[in-house]
Amino acid sequence: MFSEVRRLFVSEMAKIWRTKLPYLGLACNALMALVARQSVESFAQPGEITAFDYFVSSVILTSTLTTPIFAIVYSALTIAGETSRGTLRTVLVRPVTRTQFLSAKLLSALFYLLLLVGANALVACFIARGYPLRSPADPPLEIPSFPRQLGILLYGMALSLIPQIAAVTFAFLISVLVGSGGTAVGVALGLYLTITAAKQFISVGGYELSQFVFSTYYDLPMKIAASRIAGMYDLWWQDRMIFMLASSLSIIIVFLAASYRIFLRRDLNM
């Protein structure tokens, strides 16, 4: 099964790279590193910005703006695009199971998410070389060593992927449910933007809706990482981090289970 999924994944990536959408997302995320540089320099005095300050700002900017948008668009097109083109039944006529086909599509969406993050991080790393590791304006705190700072940064980036993966599975479920690529993108983005805008104003049982929405936590791990890199004692496993993991992982599990169940039971002749 795994070899067939790998073959389908390679075929999917070769097909998708012949379109323009993936390149547009990667280019936008790379350019956001330049936007982040302009942003941090406009709010700081010369010499105040460190390499890690800039890098964290760049990652937070993309993870809250462009990365989720392009990841959602890509994920929404994975299955709905095949359905609208009429190629879904043709593909599944081959000796390919629905589980293998759906798994390859999901892997391609997750891989594209990693590419989006990597495109920004690569350019940001290059720009960060022009900043010092420590600023004269920093408080007199004992900061971690460079390898330790790098480890904290990578750990924060890994944790920040979890709510972004939830966004991917959200759009993936929409793609399974909707039969048109354009409609799937519109529904996924419409719901995502509506919930993101309204989450602060809706309460459920005394809890704000924002506590249970994955988009609330895109920047949380990197903010904690920035504090720890600067020598401040900020716990990883605080209440908000636990809420982030609980809500995001629950959404990932529920949406993936629903996607597989619906797709495996779908009547392709309808």
Disulfide bonds with the S-S distance in Angstrom:
none
